[in-house]
Amino acid sequence: MSSFIKVPFIEDAGLDQKGKPSPLPKPIINITLQYKHSRFLQTHALVDSGADYNLLPGSWCKYLGINLTKGIEIPILGIGNRTPVIGYRHWGVRIKFEHINIDTFGDFAMEQEIAILGNNGFFDRFQEITFNRRKQYIKFMLI
């Protein structure tokens, strides 16, 4: 029998179907970030099944002890044919979520304002991740 973590969606700012400001339930989780045994940064992150990788705000680098531009330069593409944003991949990132630690990597970009957890580096650390929009929760099946 596999164990799992079930987390309710968090209401965040958004737009309703008519384009008016309205709170929207989103798959946002509370996490703690650490880089190579440095300081801890408690924050939250959007769990995004459409994201290829973990994308993190470059503004967090100084606090975490990361020299942003010493990472591997990565072009970050988004919606459509927009000009890529330049990010820097750093290994040695630890994501603490509930009772588990995930040793992974993160792509840091100065243009990024919120943490996004993606398929490679987060989703692949679980057996299954289920989004239940109607009941507004996300369920993480542990490996």
HELIX and SHEET records of a PDB file:
HELIX    1   1 GLY A   58  TRP A   60  5                                   3    
HELIX    2   2 CYS A   61  LEU A   64  1                                   4    
HELIX    3   3 LEU A   68  LYS A   70  5                                   3    
HELIX    4   4 PHE A  123  ARG A  125  5                                   3    
SHEET    1   A 3 PHE A   4  PRO A   8  0                                        
SHEET    2   A 3 TYR A 137  LEU A 142 -1                                        
SHEET    3   A 3 PHE A 126  ASN A 132 -1                                        
SHEET    1   B 2 ILE A  10  LEU A  15  0                                        
SHEET    2   B 2 PRO A  21  LYS A  26 -1                                        
SHEET    1   C 6 LEU A  55  PRO A  57  0                                        
SHEET    2   C 6 ILE A 100  ALA A 109  1                                        
SHEET    3   C 6 VAL A  85  PHE A  97 -1                                        
SHEET    4   C 6 ILE A  28  TYR A  35 -1                                        
SHEET    5   C 6 PHE A  40  VAL A  47 -1                                        
SHEET    6   C 6 ALA A 115  LEU A 117  1                                        
SHEET    1   D 4 LEU A  55  PRO A  57  0                                        
SHEET    2   D 4 ILE A 100  ALA A 109  1                                        
SHEET    3   D 4 VAL A  85  PHE A  97 -1                                        
SHEET    4   D 4 ILE A  72  ILE A  76 -1                                        
END                                                                             
